[in-house]
Amino acid sequence: MGSEGPTPAVTIHLTGFKKFHGVAENPTETIVNNLQAYMNKRGLPKGLIIGSCTILETAGHGALVSLYQTLQSAVSRDANLSNSRRVIWVHFGVNSGTTRFAIENQAVNEATFRCPDEMGWKPQKLPIVLADGEISRVRQLLVQTGLAVENISKSLAEMGFEVTTSNDAGRFVCNYVYYHSLRFAEQNGIKSLFVHVPLFSTIDEDTQMRFAASLLEILASIY
C-alpha cells in the first residue's frame, strides 16, 4: 500500500489581553508574550507550530478591526501550507474572581458590559453579530469546531491542574471575542478555543506557564 506521508503539523495561534478596569496587569499578556520561548526551552513537541502571539486591547466593538486582521492574516499565511486546515486559535482571558483554570465551552451573542471597555464602550443587551439574530444565540465549541471541552479538561486535570469546564464566558470582552472567533472558525474550517485563567496572585506565573504549555501539547495531540 502507498504511504500518505507524515501528518501535517498543527499550527496554534495565541491571543491574550492588555490591562482593563480592575486588572492593572493582565496575566494573559505575560503568558502569550512568553509562551513561545518557554515552550522552546521546554521542548516544542513534534508536529506543533506556534504561528503567532498577539495581545489584544481589552475592547469589544472598537477592537474588531484589529481582531479580524489578526484572524484573517493567519488564515492567509497558512493557506499555502499543507496544514492550512490544521489551525487552532487559543484565546486566553483572565477571570480575577476564579481560583481555577476554565475551558470555555461556548459563547453567547450578547454584549452586556459591566463596565466600559478600554475604548469606552459599554453596550447593554446588544447582539454581538446582528446577522446571527437574537442575543440568546449560542455558538458551542463542539458544534462549531469539533473540539470536545470535556476531553481537554480531563487531560489537564490528570496532569494535576485545577481546571473546570464552563458554559458561561460572561458577557464582557472575553465572550465578545470568543463569539467572533468561533464564528470565524466555522466559516474557515479551523478551530477556536477560549481559556480563562486566574490572576498570578491566585495561581503563580510558573504554574500558569506550565498549564498553557500543557494545553497546547494536548491540543496538538488530539487534533
C-alpha positions in Angstrom: 0.0 0.0 0.0 1.2 3.5 -0.7 2.2 5.9 2.0 0.1 9.0 2.7 3.2 10.8 4.1 3.6 12.4 7.5 0.7 14.0 9.3 0.8 17.8 8.8 1.7 19.9 11.8 -0.8 21.7 13.9 -0.4 25.5 13.9 -1.7 27.2 17.0 -2.2 31.0 17.1 -2.5 32.7 20.5 -4.1 35.8 21.8 -4.1 37.5 25.2 -5.4 40.8 26.5 -3.9 44.0 27.9 -5.0 45.6 31.1 -8.5 46.7 31.8 -10.7 48.1 34.6 -9.8 46.4 37.9 -6.9 44.4 36.4 -3.8 46.6 36.0 -1.5 43.7 35.0 -3.2 41.1 32.9 -1.6 37.6 33.3 -2.6 36.6 29.8 -0.3 39.3 28.3 2.6 37.7 30.1 1.6 34.2 29.2 1.1 34.9 25.5 4.2 37.1 25.2 6.4 34.4 26.8 4.9 31.1 25.7 6.9 30.6 22.5 10.3 31.0 24.4 9.0 28.9 27.3 8.0 26.0 25.0 11.2 26.2 23.0 13.1 25.8 26.3 10.8 23.1 27.5 11.0 21.3 24.1 8.4 22.1 21.5 6.5 18.9 20.6 7.0 17.5 17.1 4.1 18.4 14.9 3.3 21.7 16.8 3.9 25.1 15.4 3.2 28.3 17.3 2.0 30.6 14.5 1.5 33.9 16.2 1.2 35.5 19.6 -1.0 38.6 19.7 -2.0 40.9 22.5 -5.5 42.5 22.0 -6.9 45.6 23.5 -9.5 44.7 26.1 -12.2 46.2 24.0 -15.2 44.9 22.0 -16.6 46.8 19.1 -13.6 49.2 19.0 -11.1 46.4 18.6 -12.9 44.4 15.9 -10.8 45.6 13.1 -7.5 44.5 14.7 -9.1 41.2 15.8 -10.2 40.3 12.3 -7.0 41.5 10.8 -5.2 39.1 13.2 -7.6 36.2 12.4 -7.5 36.7 8.6 -3.8 37.3 8.4 -3.1 33.9 10.0 -5.6 32.1 7.7 -4.0 33.8 4.6 -0.5 33.0 5.8 -1.4 29.3 6.4 -3.4 29.0 3.1 -0.4 27.8 1.1 0.7 25.3 3.7 -0.2 21.6 3.9 -1.6 22.3 7.4 -3.9 25.1 6.3 -6.9 23.4 7.9 -5.0 22.1 11.0 -5.2 25.5 12.7 -6.3 26.3 16.2 -6.9 29.7 17.7 -6.4 29.7 21.5 -7.6 32.9 23.3 -6.5 33.5 26.9 -8.5 35.8 29.1 -8.4 36.5 32.9 -11.1 36.0 35.4 -10.0 37.8 38.5 -12.6 36.1 40.7 -11.7 32.5 39.9 -9.3 30.1 41.6 -9.1 27.6 38.7 -8.5 27.4 35.0 -11.7 27.3 32.9 -12.1 25.8 29.4 -15.0 27.7 27.9 -17.5 25.6 26.1 -19.5 28.3 24.4 -20.1 32.0 23.6 -23.4 33.9 23.6 -24.4 36.5 21.0 -24.9 39.1 23.7 -22.7 42.1 24.7 -23.6 43.4 28.1 -20.5 45.0 29.6 -20.4 45.5 33.4 -18.1 48.5 32.9 -16.8 50.4 29.9 -14.1 48.6 27.9 -10.7 50.2 27.3 -12.2 52.2 24.4 -15.1 53.5 26.4 -17.8 51.2 25.0 -20.5 49.9 27.4 -23.1 48.0 25.4 -26.2 46.6 27.2 -28.1 43.6 25.8 -26.9 44.1 22.2 -26.3 41.3 19.7 -22.6 40.8 19.0 -23.3 39.8 15.4 -26.6 41.3 14.2 -26.9 38.9 11.4 -27.0 36.0 13.8 -30.3 37.1 15.3 -31.3 37.2 18.9 -28.9 37.7 21.9 -29.9 34.2 23.0 -28.0 32.7 20.1 -25.2 30.4 21.3 -22.1 29.1 19.5 -20.6 26.0 21.0 -17.1 24.7 20.8 -18.0 21.1 19.8 -20.6 22.2 17.2 -18.6 24.9 15.6 -15.1 23.4 15.8 -15.4 19.7 16.8 -13.2 20.1 19.9 -14.6 18.4 23.0 -14.1 20.6 26.0 -14.6 17.7 28.5 -11.7 15.7 27.0 -9.4 18.7 27.1 -10.3 19.5 30.8 -9.9 15.8 31.8 -6.4 15.6 30.3 -5.3 18.8 32.1 -6.8 17.6 35.4 -4.9 14.3 35.1 -1.7 16.4 34.9 -2.6 17.9 38.3 -4.1 21.3 37.2 -7.1 22.8 38.9 -9.3 23.1 35.9 -13.0 23.1 35.1 -15.3 23.3 32.1 -17.5 26.4 31.8 -20.7 27.2 29.9 -20.6 30.9 30.7 -17.7 33.1 29.4 -19.5 36.2 30.8 -20.9 39.0 28.6 -17.8 41.2 28.6 -14.9 41.3 26.1 -13.8 37.7 26.5 -17.2 36.4 25.4 -17.3 39.1 22.7 -14.0 38.0 21.2 -14.8 34.3 21.6 -18.1 34.6 19.8 -16.5 36.3 16.8 -13.7 33.7 16.8 -16.0 30.7 16.9 -18.0 32.2 14.0 -14.8 32.9 12.0 -13.5 29.4 12.8 -16.7 27.7 11.5 -16.6 29.8 8.3 -12.9 29.0 7.6 -12.8 25.3 8.7 -10.4 25.9 11.6 -10.8 25.6 15.4 -11.1 28.1 18.2 -10.8 27.8 22.0 -11.1 30.2 24.9 -9.5 29.7 28.3 -9.9 31.7 31.4 -7.0 31.9 33.8 -6.8 33.4 37.4 -4.6 36.2 38.5 -1.0 35.4 39.2 -1.7 36.2 42.9 -4.1 33.2 42.9 -2.1 30.8 40.8 1.6 31.7 40.3 3.2 32.5 37.0 5.2 29.4 36.6 2.2 27.1 37.2 0.2 29.1 34.6 3.0 28.9 32.1 3.2 25.1 32.6 -0.6 25.0 32.2 -0.6 26.9 28.9 2.3 24.8 27.5 0.4 21.6 28.6 -2.8 22.8 26.9 -1.0 23.4 23.6 0.6 19.9 23.8 -2.8 18.3 24.4 -4.4 20.2 21.5 -1.7 19.2 19.1 -2.0 15.5 20.2 -5.8 15.3 19.7 -6.2 17.3 16.5 
